[in-house]
């Protein structure tokens, strides 16, 4: 596990009511927000966070790929721990970061492997990794401790069964002034519809971010089944531009369960 590395960060979270979906579990977009908050805290301690890099080098981190594997989704009020650390470098352009989401017993219920690039915030072009970041490579955990990295391309749907249209809103933007990462999968899941999302739980999401979206952009999210009947291909487009693709895998569920969310009085008693 990545706690073998001096670069690791351990951050406590509690599942808030605002992060829970209709079936009573933490939603995928809010999971990604939680992971990104952990990454921010880690990079701040290491002195390489986006705000610090913008101030010193005019650079900011950009998420390129993220593969999330789910053994069990947490519920309202659950106490969680995110363990995260950088896990590698490649071609002086790519950096990798691993995440482990642990339950109250210390069991890893969700893992995520991610790829990151650096972007010049003025030119919006990718930049090589500067020495202040590259030097961290000597402190990485052994390779055997890292999660398997995402590999292969994620193609858009070949059989298109549904789509939705959107306009990028101001409060969907992040501090880089582009569509924030968690909203990409949020939009790409919507074409699956209420009934499917109510009666299936995500077990894996592999997301490839290709182009940024800006305020007032008109976007289209598309989805279609793959050969595995519980696997779907997704795409987010801006006209002819392909902004992101995603592959998801699912398992059937009974939908909203009794006790799927705790009343606030019960939540208060657990504090």
C-alpha positions as CSV (number, residue, x, y, z in Angstrom):
1,X,0.0,0.0,0.0
2,X,1.2,3.5,-0.7
3,X,1.6,4.4,3.0
4,X,5.1,2.9,2.5
5,X,6.0,6.2,0.9
6,X,6.9,9.4,2.9
7,X,4.9,11.3,0.2
8,X,1.6,9.8,1.4
9,X,-1.3,11.7,2.9
10,X,-4.1,10.4,5.1
11,X,-7.2,12.5,5.3
12,X,-10.4,11.8,7.2
13,X,-13.8,12.4,5.7
14,X,-17.4,11.8,6.7
15,X,-20.1,11.2,4.1
16,X,-22.3,14.3,4.1
17,X,-26.0,14.5,3.2
18,X,-25.2,16.7,0.2
19,X,-23.1,14.0,-1.4
20,X,-25.7,11.2,-1.3
21,X,-27.8,10.2,-4.4
22,X,-31.4,8.9,-4.5
23,X,-30.4,5.3,-3.7
24,X,-28.6,6.3,-0.4
25,X,-25.0,6.0,-1.5
26,X,-22.1,8.4,-2.1
27,X,-22.4,9.5,-5.8
28,X,-19.5,9.2,-8.3
29,X,-19.1,12.9,-8.8
30,X,-18.9,13.5,-5.1
31,X,-16.4,10.7,-4.7
32,X,-14.2,12.4,-7.3
33,X,-14.5,15.7,-5.4
34,X,-13.4,13.9,-2.2
35,X,-10.4,12.4,-4.0
36,X,-9.4,15.7,-5.5
37,X,-9.7,17.4,-2.1
38,X,-7.3,14.8,-0.7
39,X,-4.9,15.4,-3.6
40,X,-5.0,19.1,-3.0
41,X,-4.1,18.7,0.7
42,X,-1.3,16.3,-0.3
43,X,0.2,18.7,-2.9
44,X,-0.1,21.6,-0.6
45,X,2.0,19.8,2.0
46,X,4.5,18.9,-0.7
47,X,4.6,22.5,-1.9
48,X,3.4,21.6,-5.5
49,X,-0.3,22.5,-5.4
50,X,-2.0,24.2,-8.3
51,X,-2.3,27.6,-6.5
52,X,1.4,27.5,-5.6
53,X,2.5,26.4,-9.1
54,X,0.4,29.1,-10.7
55,X,2.0,31.7,-8.5
56,X,5.6,30.5,-9.1
57,X,5.6,28.9,-12.6
58,X,2.2,29.8,-14.1
59,X,1.4,26.1,-14.2
60,X,-1.6,24.1,-13.0
61,X,-2.4,20.4,-12.7
62,X,-4.8,18.8,-15.2
63,X,-6.4,15.4,-14.8
64,X,-5.9,13.2,-17.9
65,X,-7.2,9.8,-16.8
66,X,-8.8,8.2,-13.8
67,X,-9.8,4.6,-13.2
68,X,-12.0,4.0,-10.2
69,X,-12.8,0.5,-8.9
70,X,-15.6,0.1,-6.3
71,X,-16.0,-2.9,-3.9
72,X,-18.6,-1.1,-1.8
73,X,-20.2,2.3,-1.8
74,X,-20.2,4.3,1.4
75,X,-23.5,5.7,2.9
76,X,-24.6,8.8,4.7
77,X,-22.7,9.4,7.9
78,X,-19.9,6.8,7.2
79,X,-16.5,7.7,8.5
80,X,-13.9,7.4,5.7
81,X,-10.2,7.8,5.2
82,X,-8.5,8.7,1.9
83,X,-4.9,7.7,1.5
84,X,-3.1,9.2,-1.5
85,X,0.4,9.9,-2.8
86,X,2.2,10.4,-6.1
87,X,3.0,7.0,-7.6
88,X,5.2,7.6,-10.6
89,X,6.5,9.7,-13.5
90,X,6.7,9.1,-17.3
91,X,8.3,10.8,-20.3
92,X,8.8,14.0,-18.2
93,X,5.1,14.9,-18.9
94,X,2.9,12.4,-17.0
95,X,2.6,12.0,-13.2
96,X,0.6,9.3,-11.5
97,X,-1.4,9.3,-8.3
98,X,-3.0,6.5,-6.3
99,X,-6.0,6.8,-4.0
100,X,-7.4,4.3,-1.4
101,X,-10.8,5.0,0.2
102,X,-10.9,3.1,3.5
103,X,-13.9,2.5,5.7
104,X,-14.0,2.8,9.5
105,X,-12.4,-0.6,9.9
106,X,-9.5,0.3,7.6
107,X,-10.7,-1.8,4.7
108,X,-10.1,-0.4,1.2
109,X,-13.6,-0.2,-0.4
110,X,-12.7,2.0,-3.4
111,X,-9.4,2.5,-5.2
112,X,-8.5,4.9,-7.9
113,X,-5.4,5.3,-10.2
114,X,-5.0,8.6,-12.0
115,X,-2.8,10.4,-14.5
116,X,-2.0,14.1,-14.4
117,X,-0.4,16.7,-16.6
118,X,0.8,20.2,-16.1
119,X,-0.8,23.1,-18.2
120,X,0.4,26.6,-18.7
121,X,-2.6,28.6,-17.5
122,X,-2.0,31.4,-20.1
123,X,-1.2,29.5,-23.2
124,X,-3.4,26.4,-22.1
125,X,-0.5,24.2,-23.5
126,X,1.0,21.2,-21.7
127,X,4.4,21.7,-20.1
128,X,7.2,19.3,-19.0
129,X,7.5,18.5,-15.3
130,X,9.8,21.0,-13.6
131,X,12.6,19.9,-11.3
132,X,10.8,20.9,-8.1
133,X,8.3,18.1,-8.8
134,X,10.6,15.6,-10.6
135,X,12.8,15.4,-7.5
136,X,10.0,13.7,-5.6
137,X,10.6,10.5,-7.7
138,X,13.4,9.5,-5.3
139,X,10.8,9.2,-2.5
140,X,8.2,7.1,-4.2
141,X,7.0,3.8,-2.7
142,X,8.3,0.6,-4.4
143,X,6.6,0.0,-7.7
144,X,4.9,-3.2,-6.3
145,X,3.0,-1.0,-3.9
146,X,1.3,1.0,-6.6
147,X,-2.1,0.4,-8.2
148,X,-2.3,-0.8,-11.7
149,X,-2.2,2.1,-14.1
150,X,-5.0,2.7,-16.6
151,X,-4.1,1.5,-20.0
152,X,-5.5,1.4,-23.6
153,X,-7.8,3.9,-25.2
154,X,-11.4,4.4,-24.2
155,X,-13.4,4.8,-27.4
156,X,-16.8,6.6,-27.6
157,X,-20.0,4.5,-28.0
158,X,-20.2,2.6,-31.2
159,X,-23.9,1.9,-30.6
160,X,-25.6,5.1,-29.5
161,X,-28.8,4.6,-27.5
162,X,-29.3,7.9,-25.7
163,X,-27.9,11.4,-25.3
164,X,-28.4,14.7,-23.4
165,X,-27.6,18.3,-24.2
166,X,-26.2,20.8,-21.7
167,X,-24.7,24.3,-21.5
168,X,-21.7,24.8,-19.2
169,X,-22.8,26.9,-16.2
170,X,-20.6,29.3,-14.1
171,X,-20.8,27.1,-11.0
172,X,-19.5,24.1,-12.9
173,X,-16.2,25.8,-13.4
174,X,-13.1,25.3,-11.2
175,X,-10.3,27.7,-10.3
176,X,-8.7,27.0,-13.7
177,X,-11.8,28.5,-15.3
178,X,-12.8,25.3,-17.1
179,X,-15.4,22.6,-16.5
180,X,-14.4,20.9,-13.3
181,X,-13.4,17.2,-13.5
182,X,-16.3,15.7,-11.5
183,X,-18.9,17.2,-13.8
184,X,-17.6,15.3,-16.8
185,X,-18.8,11.9,-15.5
186,X,-21.8,13.5,-14.0
187,X,-23.0,14.7,-17.4
188,X,-21.9,11.4,-19.1
189,X,-24.0,9.3,-16.7
190,X,-27.2,11.2,-17.3
191,X,-28.2,9.6,-20.6
192,X,-28.5,6.2,-18.8
193,X,-31.7,7.6,-17.2
194,X,-33.4,7.5,-13.8
195,X,-34.6,3.9,-13.9
196,X,-31.2,2.4,-14.8
197,X,-29.3,4.5,-12.3
198,X,-31.8,3.7,-9.6
199,X,-31.5,-0.1,-10.1
200,X,-27.7,-0.4,-10.8
201,X,-24.6,0.4,-8.8
202,X,-21.4,1.4,-10.4
203,X,-18.5,-1.0,-9.9
204,X,-15.9,0.6,-12.2
205,X,-15.5,3.9,-14.1
206,X,-12.5,4.6,-16.4
207,X,-12.5,8.2,-17.5
208,X,-10.3,9.8,-20.2
209,X,-10.2,13.7,-20.2
210,X,-9.1,15.0,-23.6
211,X,-10.2,18.6,-24.0
212,X,-11.3,21.3,-21.6
213,X,-14.8,23.0,-21.7
214,X,-15.4,26.6,-20.9
215,X,-18.3,28.7,-19.8
216,X,-21.4,28.7,-22.0
217,X,-20.1,25.8,-24.2
218,X,-22.9,23.7,-25.7
219,X,-22.2,20.0,-24.8
220,X,-23.7,16.7,-25.7
221,X,-23.4,13.6,-23.5
222,X,-23.8,10.2,-25.2
223,X,-24.1,6.6,-24.0
224,X,-24.4,3.2,-25.5
225,X,-24.0,-0.5,-24.3
226,X,-20.9,-2.6,-24.9
227,X,-20.8,-6.3,-25.5
228,X,-21.1,-7.0,-21.7
229,X,-24.7,-6.1,-21.0
230,X,-23.6,-4.4,-17.7
231,X,-21.0,-2.2,-19.4
232,X,-21.5,1.1,-21.1
233,X,-19.4,3.5,-23.3
234,X,-19.9,7.2,-22.8
235,X,-18.7,10.4,-24.5
236,X,-18.9,14.1,-23.9
237,X,-18.8,16.3,-27.1
238,X,-18.7,19.9,-28.1
239,X,-19.8,19.9,-31.7
240,X,-17.2,17.8,-33.5
241,X,-14.8,18.0,-30.5
242,X,-14.5,14.9,-28.3
243,X,-13.9,16.3,-24.8
244,X,-14.0,13.0,-22.8
245,X,-14.8,9.3,-22.9
246,X,-15.7,6.9,-20.2
247,X,-16.3,3.2,-19.7
248,X,-18.5,2.1,-16.9
249,X,-19.4,-1.3,-15.4
250,X,-22.4,-2.0,-13.1
251,X,-24.2,-4.5,-11.0
252,X,-27.9,-4.8,-10.4
253,X,-29.5,-3.6,-7.2
254,X,-32.9,-3.4,-5.8
255,X,-32.9,0.4,-5.9
256,X,-33.4,2.5,-2.8
257,X,-33.2,0.3,0.3
258,X,-34.9,0.8,3.6
259,X,-32.5,2.7,5.8
260,X,-30.6,3.9,2.7
261,X,-30.0,7.2,4.5
262,X,-29.9,8.0,8.1
263,X,-32.1,10.7,9.7
264,X,-30.1,13.7,11.0
265,X,-31.0,12.8,14.6
266,X,-29.2,9.4,14.1
267,X,-26.3,11.2,12.4
268,X,-25.9,13.6,15.4
269,X,-25.9,10.7,17.9
270,X,-22.9,9.1,16.0
271,X,-20.7,12.2,16.4
